[in-house]
Amino acid sequence: YVLTTNEFVYRMSNQSMQYAPETKVIYGELPRNDVLFSGRGRELEKLVEGSYDKVVMWAPTLREVKKGNRSDSSREYPFGISVVYREEEMEQLNEFLRQKEILLLLKIHPNQKKNYRDREYSNIRYLDAKAIKKVHAYKLLTQMDAMISDYSSIVYDYMLLDRPIAWALDDMEEYQLPFLMENPLEYMPGEKLYCFQDLLRFLEQVKRGEDPYRQERALIAARCNAPMEGKGCEHIAQFLGL
């Protein structure tokens, strides 16, 4: 059996997963997303102290695995993220965040090779595999005011919360995994970040509570997700006769 949200997503995933012909498909809500409908969590307090006006998660996709020779990009990422490559930019970003009272969480992919510098900043915190074990990762999403990602599927789960998303795309030409969509930009309803100033502009929008892509995002969210009631676990339990 394969559990997926709808026929469109099944066709997309089948291109890469190549399911067996005898595969049976169950369409419906993904159980992991039930927690997104259970109210705002308190996971952030387990990770950081203090209060912030806004909290943004940056969740980059996997670029280079811890073990093996797989590398999904030909570019180097000194801070584990794209767009920001120089120490002066990280310092400027942190100062911008401090002035705006924004906390930026860098949630590094759990299989990402530790080939980046994760020094401490006042308003930028790294969440590696060890740190994320302290919390319920999806419950933590309920406390995020916005998300930055790139080519990760986490954005389609986060869309269920109906909050701003930005895509960091400055390394799109170097990213080596094939995209499943003919035009992936059509499935990225939000700001596109190609340079450092684009990043600051998006964070300023978040600070002001602006969300210019809300209608466009709702259309993509509906296309990539099942109608959500927060009962994915219940439906699977019923299917299994539990």
PyMOL commands that set and color helices and strands:
alter all, ss='L'
color gray80, all
select helices_A, chain A and resi 7-17+31-37+44-46+87-100+129-132+137-141+154-161+184-187+196-208+214-224+232-239
alter helices_A, ss='H'
color red, helices_A
select strands_A, chain A and resi 2-4+25-27+54-58+102-107+124-127+146-149+165-168+191-193
alter strands_A, ss='S'
color yellow, strands_A
deselect
rebuild
show_as cartoon
